[in-house]
Amino acid sequence: MTVGGLILTVIVAFAVTAVLTPLFRSVALLIGWEHRPDPKKWKRNANPHSVRIALGGGLTMFVGIIVSALVCSAVLLSPSQHQLLFISLLFATCALLLGLYDDWRSPRPVVRLAFQAILGVLTVSLLGWVKGLPALLAIPITVFGVVGLMNSVNMMDNMDGIASGLMTLTMVGYALLGILTRNETVTSLSLMVAGATFGFWLYNRPPALIFMGDTGSLMLGYLLAVIGTISTWGEFHHWFGQLFAPLLLASVFITDTTFVVLWRWWHGLPVMQGDRNHTSHRLAVWLGHSEWRANFVLYAVQLFMNALAIVVATAEFPIALIAALLGFGGLIALGWRLWHVQMDSQSPQT
């Protein structure tokens, strides 16, 4: 794996997505595939968008990832790694198609969960599962991880720039982890996703010109789950780093989902019903109704988790344990503070 090859991987994914996204936006708006705010969820003075917003932006990220894989995988990966990459992208295509159907038809949540569970079982059967645990425990955890992270990224896609920006930074963290643990598949696939999501972020940052939709969020959630799983196959100093370094990298997404589910359960609300109680919404209100401030705080938290994950992966066990406790403890403290933020009608629901 050469430095030039890694740079090429990022540049190709970024360039394809960055060029294709505005072109796709024009076509989507031309055919009427655009976001129409629900008047029950948005108030006139709360809607931050003054221009038409295209939907289906996940398709442009997917094209960027695929083109990067076709151009760069022959340079970076061995034949066995090609097979692993091919299966991962094949299942990511299935996740994208599920998201596309979800955007068009909005099936019942149980239907979507059923298809996600099937995709998780297929992933375990043809790709593998989390290493470092007994198979009887690792297999269901992996299936649950696929379902959970697909929904986590979907739920995190609730404000301009949040999901695309966090995915970019998370993938940079996984790429570094792959380099340190000699896991070339994780490094190359993470860089493909990072380049594509950053190229999309340019048009998705506040105020957004295009949304990724379920088409993009379910595809990215699946890739996050697969990369997290494969990252446990690297060369770690101890089992703790093998399990908890990948978990820390995905912990911001997991924290948001846990926070929202607990909030809805505590207040007797349907778990699958959208609301404005995500960490991003509460941060925006806490920081003066600013989407940009909420973005930057969550980006900073993700970068902090990236740094802690590298420490957990490379340090001796006592230091790794302290770093993990610091990371998880910090997220719990942030969640506790956001739980007590008083929401108001100026903050939009999703």
VMD Tcl script that draws the C-alpha trace (Angstrom):
set ca {
  {0.00 0.00 0.00}
  {1.64 3.20 -1.18}
  {1.03 6.75 -0.01}
  {0.36 7.76 -3.60}
  {-2.27 5.05 -3.95}
  {-4.03 6.17 -0.78}
  {-4.04 9.80 -1.91}
  {-5.41 8.74 -5.30}
  {-8.21 6.83 -3.57}
  {-9.38 9.94 -1.70}
  {-8.98 12.28 -4.66}
  {-10.94 10.10 -7.08}
  {-13.86 9.58 -4.67}
  {-13.88 13.27 -3.75}
  {-13.59 14.59 -7.30}
  {-16.28 12.33 -8.75}
  {-18.74 13.17 -5.97}
  {-17.95 16.89 -5.91}
  {-18.43 17.19 -9.68}
  {-21.45 14.90 -9.93}
  {-23.46 16.30 -6.99}
  {-24.34 19.75 -8.45}
  {-25.15 18.12 -11.80}
  {-27.39 15.59 -10.11}
  {-29.02 18.38 -8.09}
  {-29.99 20.21 -11.27}
  {-31.54 17.08 -12.75}
  {-33.36 16.20 -9.51}
  {-34.89 19.66 -9.27}
  {-35.84 19.52 -12.94}
  {-37.86 16.33 -12.42}
  {-39.29 17.50 -9.10}
  {-37.29 15.21 -6.82}
  {-36.93 17.76 -4.04}
  {-37.53 18.28 -0.34}
  {-40.89 19.70 0.66}
  {-40.98 20.74 4.34}
  {-43.83 19.27 6.35}
  {-45.84 22.22 7.72}
  {-46.56 20.16 10.83}
  {-42.86 19.95 11.60}
  {-41.51 23.26 10.33}
  {-42.57 26.78 11.17}
  {-41.97 29.56 8.69}
  {-39.41 31.32 10.87}
  {-37.59 28.07 11.68}
  {-36.98 26.66 8.19}
  {-33.33 27.55 7.45}
  {-33.57 26.79 3.73}
  {-34.21 29.63 1.32}
  {-33.57 27.60 -1.84}
  {-34.96 24.39 -3.29}
  {-33.33 21.27 -1.86}
  {-32.74 18.23 -4.06}
  {-33.14 14.71 -2.71}
  {-31.30 11.48 -3.48}
  {-27.79 12.82 -2.99}
  {-26.71 9.45 -1.67}
  {-26.51 8.27 -5.28}
  {-23.65 10.67 -6.03}
  {-21.63 9.47 -3.04}
  {-22.20 5.88 -4.11}
  {-20.92 6.61 -7.61}
  {-17.85 8.30 -6.14}
  {-17.11 5.26 -3.97}
  {-17.62 2.80 -6.84}
  {-15.43 4.75 -9.27}
  {-12.70 5.05 -6.67}
  {-12.91 1.31 -6.00}
  {-12.64 0.48 -9.69}
  {-9.71 2.84 -10.27}
  {-7.72 2.23 -7.11}
  {-8.41 -1.26 -5.78}
  {-6.14 -2.94 -8.32}
  {-3.26 -0.78 -7.10}
  {-3.95 -1.09 -3.37}
  {-5.38 -4.53 -2.66}
  {-4.54 -8.19 -3.14}
  {-6.96 -10.58 -4.93}
  {-8.43 -11.81 -1.63}
  {-8.96 -8.22 -0.53}
  {-10.62 -7.47 -3.88}
  {-13.20 -10.14 -3.08}
  {-13.84 -8.64 0.35}
  {-14.24 -5.18 -1.16}
  {-16.54 -6.49 -3.90}
  {-18.89 -8.21 -1.44}
  {-18.93 -5.14 0.83}
  {-19.89 -2.86 -2.06}
  {-22.43 -5.37 -3.36}
  {-24.24 -5.36 -0.01}
  {-23.84 -1.57 0.20}
  {-25.72 -1.47 -3.10}
  {-28.53 -3.47 -1.50}
  {-28.61 -0.97 1.38}
  {-28.74 1.89 -1.11}
  {-31.65 0.30 -2.98}
  {-33.48 -0.21 0.32}
  {-32.96 3.47 1.09}
  {-34.14 4.47 -2.38}
  {-37.31 2.45 -1.89}
  {-37.72 4.01 1.55}
  {-37.42 7.51 0.06}
  {-40.06 6.76 -2.56}
  {-42.52 4.57 -0.71}
  {-41.87 5.04 3.04}
  {-42.56 1.41 4.04}
  {-43.47 0.47 7.59}
  {-40.49 0.46 9.97}
  {-40.87 -3.28 10.57}
  {-40.41 -3.94 6.86}
  {-37.23 -1.90 6.74}
  {-35.90 -3.58 9.89}
  {-36.59 -7.01 8.39}
  {-34.56 -6.21 5.26}
  {-31.76 -4.77 7.38}
  {-31.68 -7.94 9.49}
  {-31.47 -10.06 6.34}
  {-28.58 -7.90 5.15}
  {-26.89 -8.40 8.52}
  {-27.23 -12.18 8.28}
  {-25.86 -12.16 4.74}
  {-22.95 -10.03 5.89}
  {-22.04 -12.50 8.60}
  {-22.43 -15.43 6.21}
  {-20.32 -14.06 3.35}
  {-18.03 -11.50 4.95}
  {-17.50 -12.51 8.57}
  {-18.03 -11.10 12.02}
  {-16.35 -9.14 14.79}
  {-13.11 -10.73 15.99}
  {-12.00 -10.85 19.61}
  {-15.17 -12.50 20.92}
  {-16.51 -16.07 20.84}
  {-18.41 -16.71 17.61}
  {-21.70 -17.36 19.44}
  {-21.49 -13.84 20.82}
  {-19.78 -12.11 17.92}
  {-22.25 -13.24 15.23}
  {-25.41 -11.72 16.78}
  {-23.44 -8.59 17.75}
  {-22.38 -8.16 14.14}
  {-25.92 -8.60 12.83}
  {-27.19 -6.14 15.44}
  {-24.38 -3.76 14.51}
  {-25.41 -3.77 10.85}
  {-29.04 -3.01 11.72}
  {-28.16 -0.54 14.44}
  {-25.59 1.50 12.51}
  {-27.73 1.69 9.39}
  {-30.42 3.28 11.53}
  {-27.92 5.37 13.48}
  {-26.60 7.15 10.40}
  {-30.18 7.49 9.14}
  {-31.22 9.12 12.42}
  {-28.13 11.34 12.51}
  {-29.03 12.73 9.11}
  {-31.34 15.25 10.75}
  {-29.59 18.57 10.16}
  {-27.55 20.11 7.37}
  {-23.98 18.82 7.30}
  {-24.21 16.57 10.35}
  {-24.20 13.04 8.90}
  {-21.94 13.80 5.92}
  {-19.43 15.71 8.04}
  {-19.33 13.13 10.82}
  {-18.97 10.27 8.32}
  {-16.01 12.03 6.72}
  {-14.23 12.42 10.05}
  {-15.17 8.93 11.23}
  {-13.76 7.40 8.05}
  {-10.52 9.33 8.50}
  {-10.29 7.74 11.94}
  {-10.87 4.25 10.58}
  {-8.30 4.85 7.82}
  {-5.69 5.76 10.44}
  {-6.68 2.73 12.49}
  {-6.28 0.54 9.40}
  {-2.79 1.92 8.78}
  {-1.70 1.34 12.38}
  {-3.10 -2.21 12.50}
  {-1.94 -3.17 8.98}
  {-5.48 -3.62 7.74}
  {-5.31 -2.50 4.11}
  {-8.96 -3.22 3.32}
  {-10.16 -0.94 6.11}
  {-7.76 1.82 5.09}
  {-8.68 1.82 1.40}
  {-12.45 1.44 1.89}
  {-12.48 4.12 4.60}
  {-10.66 6.56 2.33}
  {-13.11 5.89 -0.50}
  {-16.01 6.72 1.77}
  {-14.22 9.73 3.30}
  {-13.51 11.25 -0.10}
  {-17.10 10.75 -1.27}
  {-18.74 12.08 1.88}
  {-16.49 15.14 1.93}
  {-17.29 15.86 -1.70}
  {-20.99 15.64 -0.84}
  {-20.56 17.72 2.34}
  {-19.60 20.73 0.23}
  {-23.22 20.93 -0.92}
  {-24.85 19.49 2.20}
  {-23.32 21.85 4.78}
  {-25.58 24.57 6.18}
  {-27.58 25.82 4.37}
  {-27.86 22.59 2.39}
  {-28.48 22.47 -1.36}
  {-29.09 18.72 -1.43}
  {-30.01 15.96 1.03}
  {-28.63 12.42 0.95}
  {-31.99 10.91 1.98}
  {-32.39 7.36 3.18}
  {-30.72 6.41 -0.09}
  {-27.45 7.74 1.25}
  {-27.82 7.28 4.99}
  {-28.64 3.56 4.86}
  {-25.79 2.93 2.42}
  {-23.32 4.86 4.57}
  {-24.63 3.18 7.73}
  {-24.04 -0.22 6.20}
  {-20.49 0.69 5.17}
  {-19.84 2.06 8.67}
  {-20.94 -1.28 10.13}
  {-18.82 -3.31 7.70}
  {-15.73 -1.16 8.18}
  {-16.18 -1.33 11.94}
  {-16.43 -5.12 11.74}
  {-13.44 -5.59 9.43}
  {-11.36 -3.20 11.52}
  {-11.34 -5.77 14.34}
  {-9.38 -8.08 12.02}
  {-6.23 -5.96 12.25}
  {-3.08 -6.45 14.30}
  {-3.78 -5.09 17.79}
  {-1.67 -5.20 20.95}
  {-4.55 -6.57 23.03}
  {-8.20 -7.62 22.83}
  {-9.37 -4.41 24.47}
  {-8.07 -2.26 21.64}
  {-9.39 -4.73 19.08}
  {-12.94 -4.29 20.35}
  {-13.09 -0.77 21.75}
  {-11.04 1.27 19.28}
  {-13.55 0.58 16.45}
  {-16.43 1.15 18.87}
  {-15.09 4.56 19.90}
  {-14.88 5.65 16.28}
  {-18.60 4.94 15.77}
  {-19.62 6.15 19.24}
  {-20.96 9.58 18.24}
  {-23.54 7.96 15.97}
  {-24.36 5.36 18.61}
  {-24.71 8.04 21.29}
  {-27.24 10.01 19.27}
  {-29.36 6.93 18.59}
  {-29.22 5.84 22.24}
  {-30.14 9.35 23.38}
  {-33.14 9.59 21.05}
  {-34.44 6.11 21.85}
  {-34.14 6.69 25.59}
  {-35.85 10.08 25.32}
  {-38.78 8.71 23.36}
  {-39.12 5.68 25.64}
  {-38.94 7.83 28.81}
  {-41.62 10.18 27.51}
  {-43.88 7.46 26.11}
  {-43.33 8.43 22.47}
  {-43.12 6.02 19.50}
  {-39.48 5.05 19.04}
  {-39.65 5.25 15.24}
  {-41.44 8.62 15.12}
  {-39.22 11.54 14.14}
  {-38.85 14.49 16.48}
  {-36.43 17.31 17.35}
  {-34.73 15.66 20.29}
  {-31.53 14.58 18.57}
  {-28.19 15.64 20.00}
  {-27.69 17.99 17.04}
  {-31.01 19.78 17.58}
  {-30.38 20.20 21.29}
  {-26.85 21.43 20.66}
  {-28.17 23.98 18.16}
  {-30.65 25.32 20.73}
  {-28.08 25.27 23.54}
  {-25.59 27.18 21.37}
  {-27.95 29.95 20.32}
  {-30.01 28.26 17.60}
  {-26.96 27.85 15.37}
  {-26.67 24.85 13.06}
  {-23.04 25.69 12.31}
  {-22.12 25.68 16.00}
  {-23.86 22.34 16.48}
  {-21.94 20.98 13.50}
  {-18.59 22.18 14.77}
  {-19.14 20.84 18.28}
  {-20.07 17.39 16.97}
  {-17.11 17.46 14.57}
  {-14.84 18.31 17.50}
  {-16.31 15.47 19.55}
  {-15.71 13.06 16.66}
  {-12.10 14.19 16.29}
  {-11.64 13.66 20.03}
  {-13.06 10.14 19.71}
  {-10.70 9.51 16.79}
  {-7.71 10.48 18.92}
  {-8.86 8.33 21.84}
  {-9.47 5.37 19.51}
  {-5.89 5.56 18.26}
  {-4.66 5.63 21.86}
  {-6.84 2.63 22.74}
  {-5.54 0.72 19.71}
  {-1.84 1.39 20.30}
  {-1.26 1.98 24.02}
  {-0.76 -0.58 26.76}
  {-3.89 -1.86 28.46}
  {-4.04 0.50 31.50}
  {-3.70 3.61 29.33}
  {-6.11 2.21 26.76}
  {-8.68 1.57 29.48}
  {-8.35 5.14 30.80}
  {-8.72 6.56 27.29}
  {-11.85 4.49 26.62}
  {-13.41 5.49 29.94}
  {-12.63 9.13 29.17}
  {-14.33 8.86 25.79}
  {-17.46 7.04 26.90}
  {-17.69 9.10 30.08}
  {-17.47 12.31 28.08}
  {-20.27 11.20 25.77}
  {-22.47 10.28 28.74}
  {-21.80 13.69 30.31}
  {-22.67 15.46 27.05}
  {-25.85 13.42 26.73}
  {-26.83 14.26 30.32}
  {-26.34 17.97 29.68}
  {-28.30 17.91 26.44}
  {-31.13 15.99 28.12}
  {-31.82 19.09 30.21}
  {-31.76 21.61 27.34}
  {-35.13 23.32 27.07}
  {-36.36 23.01 23.49}
  {-38.60 25.61 21.87}
  {-40.62 26.10 18.71}
  {-37.74 27.70 16.83}
  {-35.94 24.39 16.47}
  {-37.12 22.23 13.54}
  {-38.24 18.67 13.77}
  {-37.09 16.04 11.29}
}
mol new
graphics top color blue
foreach p $ca { graphics top sphere $p radius 0.5 }
foreach p [lrange $ca 0 end-1] q [lrange $ca 1 end] { graphics top cylinder $p $q radius 0.2 }
display resetview
